[in-house]
């Protein structure tokens, strides 16, 4: 999967960038935060790669997609590179987020304070369950999903998070698209379909557990694996 990055911070328009590169940028950003907190001003591509578990060549290749940030023999200025990556990732602005689904998962997301620190402001919560509608969640009150279009028109949501049961997920995605939301994070364990102008990311925890299970199963000696009963 690839994403198109437009002109940012005076930089020229860039070619399509792979999603894996964008994800590594997020990881580099976390490392730079840690290094800056340690009081260090410079970091080499080797050190950045070492902390992230990739090669220094990969670091230089990823960063070269967006411009020239370091000096040979000196490395990268930590504060400057962090600022540049922050702008590339769009974290130098505030994003308004609506969460649909006020169950356990949605509630946990809405109460997590770390998102606001990175520029993601959860400004609305919706559900269709009468028992949840009208209930307070932090600084918000859960609203009926039927009013989502009007709320989107008044507030202007940049992103929507789907934290509903899987059978409702596609209907919710359609409602978000119709309301003008152009970025959707899907936490429901199913594939969704949206128009090409809408960015969709799916995080399926079940798949992640299954992948981890496979990895652990592969590391377990065959003699110690449990055999199914006849």
Secondary structure, 3 states (H helix, E strand, C coil): CEECCCCCCCCCCCCCEEHHHHHHHHHHHHHHHHHHHCCCCEECHHHHHHHHCCCHHHHHHHHHCCCCCEECCCEEEHHHHHHHHHHHCCCCCCEEEEEECCCHHHHHHHHCCHHHHCCEEEEEEEECCCCCCCCEECCEECEEHHHHHHHHHHHCCCEEEECCCHHHHHHHHHHHHHCCCCEEEECCCCCCCCCCCCEEEECCHHHHHHHHHHHHHHHCCHHHCCCCCC
